[in-house]
Amino acid sequence: MQILGLKSAVLFAAIAFSVVIGCSNTFEPLQENDQYHFSIYGYLDASADTQWVRVMPVRDSLYFSPRPLDAEVTLENVATGQSVVMNDSLFSPLQGVYVYNFWTKMKLEPEQTYRLTARHTTDPKNREKLC
């Protein structure tokens, strides 16, 4: 019976220690930044006829109304240099929330490396790359 009490005491101490240590770090998901301008989500599928990726500006709120997105997204085959500017489409996955998905029908070759680049059309120096 004492072993069960000892196990409970050790478990309680471990949990209490974790809570105290875990609460000492602050998490700030919406920090100011001048390094990242876009959030890019998606994957490329060589077996699909259309490639889709979501590109949205890094921001502190959702888009609750349609608004223009200052972005040009390109997909490039690194080995051949072939590239295409992807088409943008505005979607509303939830009522009143808007996102931009970019797409292309560029044929992808298996076992190749592709570079996805999103850049501001008004400031081409600001860009995100995903290889």
Number of C-alpha atoms within 10 A of each C-alpha: 5 7 8 9 10 11 11 12 12 12 12 12 12 11 12 12 11 11 11 10 10 10 9 8 8 7 8 7 7 10 9 11 9 7 9 12 18 21 13 19 12 12 10 13 14 15 11 12 11 14 20 20 19 19 21 21 18 15 14 10 7 13 15 13 11 14 10 8 15 13 23 19 22 19 23 19 17 14 9 10 11 11 15 15 17 22 15 19 12 15 13 14 9 9 7 11 13 18 21 21 19 19 19 17 13 18 13 19 12 9 7 11 13 20 14 21 20 26 19 18 14 10 10 11 9 16 18 17 14 11 11
